[in-house]
Amino acid sequence: MRFVVLATFLVHPLPVDAQQATGEVVSVVGTEIRIDGPISQTVADDFLRKLQVNPDLETVSLNSPGGSVFPALDIARAISVSQLDTSVPISDECHSACSFIFLSGRERVADGLLGVHQVSGVNDPSLTQTAIGEIYEELVKFNTPTYLISRMLRTPPAEMYIFTPEELELHSINIRDYERQAGSISHLLALETWTFQDWLVGVFQNTNINRPFIALESREMSPLLRIVHYPHRSHTFVEIIYSDRLLSGVTSRIELRFGHGTDQPFSLFVDADIDQNNYAFDMPQDPVQAGVFWAAFSSGTDLTVLNGYGVEIGRFGLMGSRSAFEDFMVMVNR
């Protein structure tokens, strides 16, 4: 479902007292800097000052209805140069000029609402065109998909085009740092991804062997659980990947314990190979055994993985796993 709402996208800044009436717009907590309110030159100046005195910042959290274009672009350029991530948390919004800030992130993930529309707020048409030209140049630098730019230019200034979660994933508006999430595996390139609650499905390129593969993986969980299928080899395997530890050993008997609400857990046992930072095992070749695994995966509510000593080595939520599995299998069989 797509939403269109009334909004304003300003080239001129909002009054300072209007945006600061509810408190500080820019705040820093740990490695996160947050913008919570309309954007003006005062907000941009405050953001740049706090960015300079907090060198350990990693993420910019956004909740803003928009505001002034050029201060937003100043913030966006600083984020791009500093290679910070941007996010729109669930229940938050990032509309209008705020979208430029979001798009400048090295990793950018909108779990809340992201909205765009045309520039407004000037009486001089030539100034508006100048603003559009500058915006377009910056969006190109930020690796912005043409799909978003098209929606922005086609949406009247008094309305707002709100992207659906499917659009954010399908058109690469959301971009994730897969090197970090997959334990710094630098040879994996994400080509196309989309999400289903706790799970992500996508097409990746293994640049070491120049081959594409299909993956179904856990979102924002540590360790990372990834189910991989290489079409050219008809080979499917499962990896449990750590980004913060090194493993020792050669093989391990591991238990996959599938929970289903208050029902008795169901367990499968597999022999996994151990690499420096992951466990890996092939999917069963026997169709019946493979069917048992997929049935447990797609109908369960959680998955706990234990090593041969009964020690928990990973826990994963399975919300969205059924839809993710269905899409994964469509891609595997096409």
N, C-alpha and C positions, 0 to 999 in steps of 0.2 A: 504494500500500500504506500503511495506517495502522497506527501502532504504539501499543500501550497498555502502559505499564510501571508498576511500583510506585514510589511517591514519597510525600513528605510536604510539606504546605503549612502552614507554621507562623504562628500569630499571635504567639506568644512567640518571642523571639530565640534563636538558637543560641549556645552558649558561645563567647566570643571566641577562646579558645585552640584550639578545634576548627577554626575557619575560617582562622586565621593560621599554622597549623602549617607550611604549605608556603611561607610568604613573604607578601609584600604583596598584598592583595586588590585594591586600587585603585592604578593606575599611570597615568602620563601620558607619552606620547611624541609630540612635535610637537603637532599639533592634535587628537590622539585621546586620550581618557581611557578606560581599560579596567577593567572589573570582572571578575575572574577568581577566582571562589570563592563560597561561601555569603554571604548578605546578613544583616547584623545592624545594630544601632544604631551600633556602632563603625564599621562599613563606611560607613554612611550619613553619619556625621559626617565621616569622612575624605574621602568623595566631595565633600560640600558645601564643605569647606575647600579642596580642590584646585580645585574649580570656581571658587571666588572668587578664587584667586590666579593662575589661568590664563585670562585673558579671551579668548584667541584660540582656545579649544577649539571644535571643529566637530562631532565625532563621538563617540558612546559605543559602544564595542565590548563585547559581553556574552558571558560564558561562565560560567554559574552554574546550579547545581541548584535554586536557590530560597533560602528562608530565612524571615525575619520579614516579615510583611505591612506593618506601619506604617512601618518604615524604608525599605522598597522604595517605598512611596507618597511618602515624603519626597523620595527621589531622583527619582522620576518627575515630581513637581511642579516640581522645580528644572530638570529637562531641558526640560519644556514651556515654562516661563517663559523660559529661555535660548534656546529654539528650536534645540536641538541635534538632529542626526540620530542614529538608533540602528541598530545592525547586530548580527546574529549570524553571524559568519564560518563558512564551510564547515568542518566537523569540530568545531564548537563547539555548545553547547546553551544554551538559555535556558528553564528550566522554572519552573512554580509562580509564586512572587512575582516572579521575574525578568521574567516576561511583562508585568507592569505597567510596568516600566521600559522595556522594548522598545516597548510601545504608545504611550508618551508622546513618541516622536520625531517631529520635523517630517517627516523622511523616515525610513522604517523598512523595512529589508530583512533578512529572515531567510533566509540561504543555508544555515545549519545547522538544528538542530532546535528548534522552538518547541513547548512543552507547557503545558497548563493543567489544573486540576482544582479541586475544592471546597476551601474553607477548612477547616483542622483545627487541633488543638492547644490547644483550650480546653475546660474542663469546664462553663463557664457558657453555655448555649445563647443567652441574650440577648446576650452579648458577641460570639458568632459572628455573630449577625444584625446587630449593629452594624457589625462588620467588613465583612460582605457589602454593607450599605447604603453604607458609605463607598467601598468598592471600586467599586460600580456607578456612583456619582456621578462618580468620577474617570475611569472608562472611557468614560463618555458624553462628558466633556470632551475626551478623547483621540481622539474620532472612531473608536471601536471598533465594528466590525460586530457586529450582533446574533448572527450565526452563531458568532462566537468566544465571546460571553457565554453562549449556549445550551450550547455544548460544555463550558464551564467549570462551569456549574451542574449539569450532568447527569453529570459524571465523579466517581465516589467519591473521597474524600480519599486512599485508599491506592493509587489508580491515576493514570495521567497520559495525557491525550489529546494525541498528537503529530500536528500538522497535516502533511499531505502538501504537497509543492511546489505541486501543482495547487490545493489549498484556499487556500494563502497568496495566490495570485494571483487566483483566481476570486472570492474573497470580500473582496478589498481589505484583507486583513490586512497584506500588504506595501503600502507607499505610497512612491512615488518622486517626487522633486522634478523634474517634467518641465520646469519653467521653466529650471532650471539645466542639465539634460541637453540641452535643445534650444536652447541659446543664448539663454535668457531670453525665450522666446516666451510672453508672458503671456496670450495669448488662447487657448491650448490647455488644455482641461480633460479629464483622464483619467476615463472613465466605467467601463471594465472592461478589465483587462489580465491576461495570463498569459504565462509564459516557457517557452522551450525552449532550455536551455543558453545559447548566446551570443546568442539572439534572443528578442524580445518581440513578441507580437501583442496588439492592443487596439482598443477603440472610444474615440474622442475626440470632443470637441465643440469646434468652432471658434466661439468666442463672438463674434467680429467679425461673422460672417455667420449665426450661429445655425444651423449645419449640422453634423451628425455626419459623421465619416469613419472609415475603417478604416486601421490602420497596422501595418506590420511593420518593426521597427527593431532595430538593434544595441544590445546591453546593455553599459553600462560601457566604451564605447570612445570614443575621441576622435580624429577627429571622429565625429559621429553619422551613421549611414546610415539613412534612413527611406524606406520605400516606402509611398505614400499612395494611397488610393482613395476618391473622393467618389461615393457611390452615386447621388445626384441628378443628377450630370453624366456618370456612367459614365466618369470620368476617372481615370487612374492615372499617377502620376509618381514620380520618385525624387529625393530631396534628400540632399546631403552637407553637414552643418551644423557649423560651427565655433563654439565658445564663447569662444575665446581669440585670434581674429584677425579682421581686416577684409580683404576681398578687393577688388581693383580690376579693371576690365574689363567687357565686355558679354557675350561668349560665349567658349567654349573647346572645342576638340576634346579629349575625354578618353578614355582607354583603361580598360576594365574587364578586368583580367587575372585570370582564374579559375584557381586552382591545384587540383590533385587529386593529393595525395601526391607521388610521384616522377614522375608523368606530365608530359608537356610541357604548359605552361600554354595555356589557350584564351582568346583576347582578342576583345572586342567594342568597337567604337568608336561614340561618340555625341557629338552636339553639345549642350553644356550651356549654359544661361543662367547668368550670374553675378550674384548679389545681394551685399549688403554682407557677409554672413557665410555664404553657401552657394552651391553649384553645384546646378542643378536641370535635369532633362530628362524629357520625356514617355516613357512606355513605348511601344514600337513598336505601331502600329495593326495592322500586318500580323500575322495569327495565327501564321504560321510564324516570323517574327522574334521575336515575343513568346515563343513556345514555346522558342526557342533560349536566350533570356535566362533563363527560369525553369528550364530544364533545367540550365544551367551553375550557376545560383545554388543550386539544391537538391541538386546532386550534388557540388559542389566542397568543398574543405576550407578554402580561404582565398580572399579577394578583395583584390587590390591595385588602387588607382585612381591613374592617372598623368595629369598635364595634358598639353597639346600639346607641351611641351618635354621630355617623358619624365621629369618630376620627380614623385616619389611624393607624393600629396596625401592618401592615406588607406589604411589596411590593416585588414582585418576578418576575424576568424575566422568560419567557417561551420558550427560545431558546432550541431546542432539546426535548421539551416535547412530541411531537408526537412519535418520535422513542422510548423515554423512556417509554411512556405509552404502546406502542405495546409490548415491551419486558416484561414489568410488567404483562400485561394480559396473555402473553404466559406462564409465570411462575405460575400465579394464576390458570390457567385452566389446567395445565398439571397434 
